Amino acid sequence: YQPYNNGKPVMTSQTKEQNARDPYIWYDSNSKRLMMYLAEGDKIGTYASSDGKNWAYQGATVLNQYTLGGKDLGLVECPNLKTFYDSATNTTKHVLFFGANGYQYGSTTGTYYMVGHLDTQGNFVPEQNARLDQGSDYYGANFYQESDRVVKSIAWMGNWDYLQGQILDDQGQESKHLGSVSSARGITMVKRDDKYVLESYLK
């Protein structure tokens, strides 16, 4: 591996938002371009490149306009795009996963998803949304496309709000434990009551 540009970044931030992070890059076989989704505060910016060196801004998916009635989900992190094939309707849907804070919904941090499609620029267009896991802190999740019907996922089980404070074990001693890694799970998509729902099962 030889770093390009003497190891310096190839792209500067296109936004004044200081939380530009967690780039997810995928190849669009239709346009023959590399596409990048970048977490930018409360939106996910879309960028395209033909060589991986020069990136052009394509637009963004503004999450708080679409997610769960428009309530603020706080800082968005770790975008990830996958596809699921529904054999019952012969339809392939795009699913955008991301990490966010459910504090306005009585929930902790967690992983959310939106089912939708891509526009001609590669921007994700939501059609419906939900939380992936109703448990606590399934966060910073990563995803692997195992097949056109199954995606595998694993996540960090932790929350910066309480992990930065003092944590005591059952003996009253301070613990440096900063969370755990979840079990691997498989995720499939089914259609119920005219909506697509993701179901999880342990691998």
Summary of the structure (lengths in Angstrom):
residues: 203
radius of gyration: 18.2
end to end distance: 33.4
largest distance: 58.5
contacts: 566
relative contact order: 0.13
helix: 9%
strand: 53%
